[in-house]
Amino acid sequence: MKLVKATLAAALIGVTAVGLVTAMPSPTQAQGAIPIDVWALRDVVNAVQISPDGKHLLVHKVEGRETDYILEIYRTDDLSKPLRRLNADPMEIIAAQWVSNDVIFGTAWQVNRKTVKGPEEDVRDYKTYSYSLESNKFTSVDGNFGIVSLLPKEPDHVLVSTGATVGDGTGVDPLAAFRPRSYYRFNLKTGARELVLRGGGKFPVVDRWDSDGNPRFTQVQDRESGTVASYYRLPGDSEWKKFQEFDLNDPKNLYRILGGFQGIAGFDPDNPNIGYLIDNQDGEDKAALYEFDFTTGKVGKKLFQAEDADVMDIQLHSIPGNDKLVAARYSGRILERHWFDEEEKALHEALEKQIPHAYQINISSRSIDGKSMIVSNRGPHDPGSFWLVKDGKLAKLGSRNPLINPDQLADVEYIRYKARDGRVIPAYVTKPKGTGPFPLIVLPHGGPQVNEIITYDEWGQLLANAGYMVLQPQYRMSVGWGQDHFDAAYGEHGGKMQDDKDDGALYLVQQGLVDPNRMAMFGWSYGGYAALVAASRDPQIYQCVIAGAAVADAEKQYFGRRDPDLKALDEWSRRRGTIGINPINEVSKVNIPVLMVHGEDDRRVLYYHLVDYKKKFEAAGKTGEFITLEGADHFYNTLMYTHQQQFYTKMLDYLANDCGPGGL
């Protein structure tokens, strides 16, 4: 298939489809700052997907500031009006995907409780559903199920697992890998389930299945020995075979568990005896991609290794059912690609030439015949757009935030700087319009053991639009930059991990980009913890801090969740909670203004963190501001328009007027 020729570009100007592209900002709006009401919107178009036969589009969208998400289905040969408009009232559809030409599988939620009772306990109930386009009927699926495999050779079945939901994106839970799951073949026509494998005992979960529905790889935590072992199976085998074992009482092996990306990543479609392994073999610092021989249980040749980053994932061919390895993905400016397949490389490069502000291009779904596809883009000048390629033509379907003018958004630069002990820290800098030196917001990511790359970052762009430079440091313990970068953070919460953030700010001062008297820190979750730690540091380099959903009492957080049977993980958590700086014990040292913001229904970092910190803070005679987001949870998809409007309004006002003498 030849993709969109350059001569088509003129014909594509102004093309819209499925009624998803709303009017761009007026000229007067484009010349000034973007209104908070625009930033506060939930993702207007959350997802678009094409059916396997290429005949229908599924669109997950919201149509008003405070309305629920709905599904619309269109015929790809008639995008003028929807064939179906679907909702789940009184529940809200939060995820959906095609699992066959006729059936959509997804998840809906509903708030049914007033308060969070304990860690990871939601105020919502979830329901898994299937929807048949032919019969125009929803079917409720008892229990929560996530899609494991679409089983391309069995078009009437999918492989599902218990203990998950379709589209669940609620953050890092290091214990999830050890909770038992059961796996079923789900009949899309009858709704019947056939048990394939019941997790439990020594093997609670299967980490990787092949496209034929065979369990192929798992990792097992042995509580008695304190080890984690990797096992594999060949198709048709009934027993697992061990090929790696690591001592979890050795902190150097924690990266394999908490990083979450090492292990078998896929399988050679032409040879079931060969798999693809991401690992750092022979003590190497950076994880590489290797072949793995399932017949011998041995690691084979190295396929790719990046110089400065870990291989994080692999990319398979974009046509469903084609499991050919086409690229290795590794951390950098974006999640970079090392290509193995020239055809897929050429396809992506052609898309990059056609799509405005192309940055992070992905073929998110494609028809089985390869002739139609949905392409998504996301980057500093694109909040997230969706494009249809069909019959050699390209049409924009919609945007996550169609009211934002791309020209109003800020450039983001990938930099590397040295911390005070000589460690090289990768970072991303969002640059506001105008000339410096600028006021600076240091914006550390949550986790902290997560991977962060340049993409469209709403908080970074919001702050840059208000005139602030934004630094997002990939401080030690950030994932994707090698094992040593992770290990160097062991026991350093509030210590060297904090130095990394401050040293990035001072580096920008040295470059003449930032005013040293106009710096602040804002973070969420662990980032909120870091902001509270920053508030009591001496010498002090910041004018104020904003702590969102902050782990304010790390020790109480640890004791509320500890699992002493998982020895190494427990030790890792204990060092976070009882050895590093605990902000609630530092309130007497706070020497700059503090703003705390917390969701009332936060299930990851419970609301007591704000309540307890505020009580002790005020008892110490300190002055701060404490904002509760009523009904908000910890995660982005639970922050509604009213939550974000309240939060963003307060944050920008606080920075301008109350952050240090005269505001930032």
N, C-alpha and C positions, 0 to 999 in steps of 0.2 A: 504493500500500500504506500502510495506517495502522499506525504503529508502536505497540507496547505502550502501552495506555492506563493512566492512573494507577490506575484501579480494579483493575488486575491485580497491583499491587505486593504486596498482602497475600498473594495466592495464590503469589507467587514466593518468599516467605520460606522459607529452608531448602531450596530446590530444588537438588538436585545431579544431575549426569548423568555418564555414562560412567565412573563409579567413580573420578574423578580428584581429588575433593575429600576430603582426609584430615581427621582430627579437628583442630579448633582447639586451641590451647594450653589447658591446664587453668587454672582460676582462679588458682592459686598462681603458675603460670608467668607469666601475664599481668600480675601485679603487680610482677614483678621484671625484671631485665635478660634479654634474649634470649640463650640459651646459644650458645656458639661453634659447637657441633655443628649448630645450625640455620642460622647464617650460612654455614657451610662447604659446605652442600649445593649440588650443581650444580642448574641450573634443572630443577625436577621436571617441569613441563610446558614444553617448549621451543617448541612450535608446535602450532596447531590450524588446519585448513583444511577448507572444504567443497568438495565436487566441483561442477563446473559445472552439473550437473543437480539439485543440491541433495539427492541421495539418500544420500550417504555423507560421513562425517567421517574425516579423517586426523589422528591424534594422535601427536606425537613426544614421548616421555616416558621418564623413568628411574624405576625402582621401588625402588632401594636406594642407600645411600650410595656404594657402590663397584661398582655394576653398570653395564652399558652401556645406551645409549639403544636403545629399540625403537620400532617403529611399531605402532599399533593402528588398525584400520579398523572403524567402526561404521555401521550403518544409521541414518539420522536418524529413522526411525519406530520404532526400538527401541534405546534407549541403555542398556539393562540389561546387555548383554554384548557383547564385541567379535565382529565377524564374522571378523576375521583378527588374529593377533598375529605380527609379523615381526621377525626379527633377521638380522644378516649375519655371524654368528660364522664365522671368527675376527676379522672386521673389525667396526667399529661404524658404524652408520648415524648420520651427523651432520646430514643435511639431506634433506628430501623435499618435493615439492609435486605437486598434481594438475596434469596437463597436458591431460587429457581426462576424460571421464566414467569411463573404464576404466583409464587409465594414470597411474602415479606416476613421476616422474623425480627422481633424487636422487644423493647422494654418500655414500660410506663411506670410512673411513680405518683404517689399521693401522700401529702402530709397528714398523718393520722394521730400523732402524739404531740404534746405540748412541750415536752422537755427531753433532753438527752439523758438517759439513765446511767450511762457509763461509756468508757472508751470504745469507739467504733460502732456504737449503737445509734442508729439513725432515727430521726423523727418520721421518716417516710417508710411506706410499704412499697414494694416493687412487684410488678407483675410482668411475666414473660408472655408474649402473644405471638400468634401467627396470623397472617391476613392473606386470603386468597383473592387475587384480582378477578379470576373467572367467576367465582360465586359471590364476590363482594361481601365476604363475611370474615369477622374476626373470630379467632378461637383462642381461648385462654389456655395457657400451658401451666399446669400446677407446678409450683416451685420456681426458683430462679435458675435459669439456664443460660450459659454462654455458648457461642458457636466455637467449636474446635476445628472442624473441617467441613467444607461444602461437598465433599465426596463427589468430585466431578464425574466419576464413572457410574454413580448411582443418582441420577437426577431427581428421584423421588425421595431421597433421604439426605439428612445432614447428621454430622456427629456433634453432640452437645455434651456439656458437662454441668454438673450441679455446682452450687457455691459461687456462681458468677452471674453477671447479667450482660446482655448485649450492649456494647458501647460503654461499659463501666470504665470511667477514667478518674477515679477518686484518689489517686496518689499512691505513694509508696507505703506498702505494708510488709515489712520483712518477714513476718510470720505466716503470711498467706501461703507460701510455698509448702508449708508443712501441714496444712489443713486437708483432711481427706476429701476427695471428690469421686463421684461416680460418673461413668460415661455411657451414653446411650446413642443408638441409631434412632433418629426421630423420623417417622414417616410423615412427609409433608402432605399427603393426601388424606390420611386417616387420623393423624395426630397420635398414633400409637408409638410407644417407646419400647425399644429392645435393649436390654442391658448388654453392654460390650465388656466393660471392666469396672469392678467396684474397688475404689481406692480404700486403703485401710491397712492396718498392720504395719509391716516394714515398708510398703510402697503406697503411701497415701495419695500421690498424684502422679500423672504422666506429664512431663514437661514438653514433650514433642511427639506429634503423630505425623505419619506421612499422609499423602493425599488419598491413599486407599483406605484410610482408617485403621492402620496398624500402629500400635504403641511402639515407639522406637527409642526414646531416651527419657531418663528421669534422674533426679538427684535426691538422695535420701540422707536425712539427719538421723544419726544413731545417738540417742540421748545418753545411753550408758557409756559408750566409748568416747563420746565427744568428737565424733568424726562426721564428715559428710562425704558420701561416695557417689560416683556417677556410674550409671548402668545403661546398657543398650540391649536391644533385641532386634533380630532379623525378622522380616515378614514371615508369619507362620509359627514363630517360636512362642512357647508358652512360659518360658523362664527368662528372667533378667540375668545379664552377665556383667560383672563389675569390671571397669577399666581404669578408674581413678579413685583415690581416696586421700582426703586431706584432714589433718588434725585441726579441729576448730578451737582447740585451746591455744593454738599459735595464732596471734593476731594477724600475722601476715597472710593467713588464708581467708580472712574476713571479706576481702575484696571480691572473692568469687561468689559469695552469697549476697552481699549487700549491693554489689555493682549490678547484679541481675542480668548481665548480658553474656556471660561466658557459658559455654556448653555447645551441644549439637544445635546448629542453626538451620539445617536443611539437609536434603538428600539428593544425590545424583539421580535424575529421572531415568537415565539409561542404564544405571547399574545400582541395584538395591543394596549392594554390599559397600557402597561408598557414601559417606556423609560429609558434611562440612562442619568443622569444629572451630569455635572461637576460643582461644586460650593463650596464656603467656607461658610457653614451654621453656624448660631448661633455665628457669630463673630470669627470663627476659622481662624487662619492665613493661613494655607495651604489648597488649594482646594482639595476636595476628590471626589470620584465617588459614586453616589447614584442611587437608583431606584427612578423613578418618576411615579406616578399613574395618568394617563390622565383622568380617570373617576372622581377622586376627586380633581385633581389639587394640590395634596399634595406630598411633598418629603417623600420617603420611607426610607428603611434601607440603611445604609452606606455599600458599597461593598468593598471599599479599600481607604486607606489614607496613603501616605508616611510620614515618620518622618520629613525629611528635605527639601521636595520639593513638588511642586504642581503636581497633576495629570493633564497632559496636553492633553491627547487624549485617545481613546480606540482603540483596534485592533479587527477586526472581522475575522471570519474564512477565510482562504486563497482561498477556492473554491468559484468561482463567484456564486452569488445568495444565498449563505449560510451566513445569517446575524448574526450568533451566536457570542455572545461576548466571546472572548478568552483571552484578556489581557487588563489591564490598563497600560498606558504609563506615565512615570514621569521622571523629570530631575535628572541627576546624571552624572556619568562618560560618559554614553551615554543616549539616551532616553530609560530608563530602562523599563522592562516589569514585571508586577505582573500577573502571569498566573492564569486563571480560567479553562483552558482546557488542560488536560494532553496530549492529542493526538497532538495538535499543538505545545505544549512545547517540546515534544519528537522529533517532526519533525525538529524544529529549532535547538535543541541540536545536532541532527545527522548531520545537515548541517554544523554546526560550527566545528564539528570534521573532516569533509571532505574538507572544503574549506581552502586553505592556507591563513594565516594571517587573519582569520575570526575575525570580530570585530562588525560591524553593519550589521547584516544579515537581509535581507528582502526578502520575496517571493513577487516579484513585479507583477507577473501575473501567472495564473494557469488555466489549462483546466477545463472545467466543470466536466469531469469525475475524476479529481484529479490526473490523472496518469502522467501528464507532467507539468512542471513549469519552470519559469525563476526566478532565485535567484540572487540578487545583494548583493555585499559586499562593504563596504567602511570603511576605518580606517587609522590610522597613517602609516601602511605599505602597504596600498592598495589604490591607487587613485580612485578606483571604478571599480569593475570587474563584469561581467555578466556570468552566468552559466546556462546551460540547464540540467535539470533532466528529463530523459525520459527512460522508460523501465528499471528502476533501475540503470541507468548509469548516470554519471556526466561528462559534458564536458564544458570546458571554451570557451566562445564565443568571448570575447574581453574585452578591458579595456578602461577606459577614457584616460589613458596615458600609452600605452604599452611600451614606451621607458624608463620608470623609473624602475630601479632595486629596488625591495622592500628592499633589504639589505642596500641600501643607505639612506633610509628614517629614520627619528628619532622617538624615543619613545615619547609618550605624557602621562603625569601624571596628575591625578585629585587631587587637593589640596584644603585646606580651611585655610585661614589665618585671623587674626584679624586686622581691620582698627583701626585708632587711637582712635576712640570713642567706641571701643569694638565690633562693628558689625562684624559678621563672613561673609567673602567674599569667595564664591567658585571661583575656577580658574583652568586653564589648563596650564601646563608648557611643552613646547616642548624642549627636551634636545638634543643638538648637540653631535656628536661623540667626544670622548676625555675626558679629565678631566678639571674641573674648577679651579678657578673661571672663568666664561665666560663673554664676553660682553652680554648685555641684550637689547632686543627690547620689550617694552611694546606695545601690540597690542590690543587696545580696540575695541570691535565690534561696528558696526553702529546701527542705530535704533533711540534712544537707547532701546526702549521698545520691545526687541526681546529676544528669547530664543537661547542660544548657548550651544552646547554640543561638546564633543570630536568627531571628525570625521577626514576625510582627509582634512586638511586645507592647500591649496596651498601656501599661503603667509607664514604661519608658517613653513612649510617644506622647502620652498625656503631659508628662513633666517637661519634655523637650518643647512641646507646643507652648508651654507657659514660660519658656525662657531658661530652663535649667539643663545643664549638661548632666548626663546620667551615666554612671559607671556600674557595670555588672561584672564583678570579679569572679573568676572561676577558682576561688580559694581552695587550698588543700582540703581534701575529701570530696571535691567535685569529681564526678565519675567521667571517664573517657579520656583522661590525660595520663594514664599509666598507674601502675600499682604504687610506685613510690610516692606519687602525688597524693594518693589516698592514704597510705600508711603514715605519712608525715603528720597527719591530723590526729593520730591516736592519742587521746587524752588531752587534746589541745583546744577544746571548746572554751572560748573566751581568752585563749592564749595566742598561739601562732596563727590559728585560723582567723582571729580578729586582726592580728598584725597585717595579714595579707590584704584585708580590706582597706585599712588605714594607709598602707604603703601605696596602694593604687591611687588613692586620693592625692597623696603627696607627690606621686609621680606626675600626675596631671598638672599640679601646681608648678612643678619644676619645668614642665614643658610650656608654661605660660598660658595654658588653656583655662585655668581655674583660679578664681580669687580665693586665697587661703582663709579669708575672713568670712566666707559665705559658703560653708559646706554643711551638709546634713546627711543623715542616714535614714533610709526607709526600707523596711523589709516585712515579709509575711511568714508566719510559721517559724522555722528556724531563723529566717531573715529577721523576724520580729524579735527573737531572742538576741540576735546579734545587735540589733538597734538598742535594746535595753542594756546590753553589756557596754556598748559605746557610750551610753549616757553617764557612766560612772568612771570612765577611764581618765587617767592623769599621767602625762599631759593630755589635755583635751584639744582635739582639732575640729570638732563639730559645733555648730550653733544650736542644734536641736536634733531630736530623733522622733520618728514615727514608727511605732511598733504595732503591726497588724497580726492578729491571731497568734500572739507571741507566747513562746514557752517561757513564762515568767518564773515558774518554780520548777526547775529541771529535776530537782530531787523528788518532789512529789509526783511528777510525771513518770519518773522511773519506777518508783515503788508502786504506783498504780497499775503498772503494766508488766512488771518483771516476770520472767519465766526462768527460774534458776535451773531447770532441767536442760535448757538450751544454753550451755555454759558460756560458750564464746560470745554468743549474741547478748547474753545477760551481762557479761563483763563489758562489752562494747557499750551497752545502754547505761550501765552503772557509771562508766567514765564520763558519759554525757551528763548524767544527773548528779553525781556526787563528787567528782574530781575536778571538773572544769568550773568556771565561774558560774554561780547560780544567781541570776539577777535579783531575786527577791531578798537575798542576803546582802545586797550591795546598795540598797536604797539610800542609806545614809551618805553614800559617796556620790550620788547623782548631782551633777554640777551644771546641767543645761536643761532647757525645757523639754518635757516629754508629752507626747500625744499617744494614747493607746486606743486601738480600735479592735473590737472582737465581736464575732458572731455569737448570738445568744444560743444557737443550737449547734455549736461547733463540736463535732464528734471525734476529731483527731487531736485537737488541743482544747480541752474542755474549758468552759467559760469561767471556771473557778480561778484560772490564771489571772484574768483581769480583776476579779473581785478581790482575791487575796493580795495581789500586788497593790491595788489601789488602797486597801485598808492599811497596809504597812507603810506605803508611800506617804499617805497623809498623816499617819501617826508620827512619822519622822519630820513632819513640818514642811514637806516638799509641796510644790504646787505643780499640778499637771492637769491634763484634760483626758477624760475617759469617755469613749463613745461606744455604745452598744448598737449593733445592727440586729434589730429584732427579726427573728425567724431565719437568720442566715447561718449557713454551715461553714465549713472550712474551705470548701473547694469552689473554683471559679463557676462551675455550672450551677451552683446553688445560690449565687449572688444575683438577685433579680435587679431590675431597673431601679427600683426605689433604694435598694441597698447601695448600688454603685453611685447613684446620684447623691445620696447622703454622704457617702465616704469621700468621693472626689471633691465635692463642694467644700467639705471640712478640711481636707488635706491641703488644697490649694490656698484656702483662706489662712490656714495655720502657717503655712510656709511664708506667705507674703507678709503676715502681720505679727505673728507671735514666735517666730523662730529666731531666737537671739535678739539682740538690741536692734529694733527697727525692722525686723523681718529679714528673710533671705532674699 
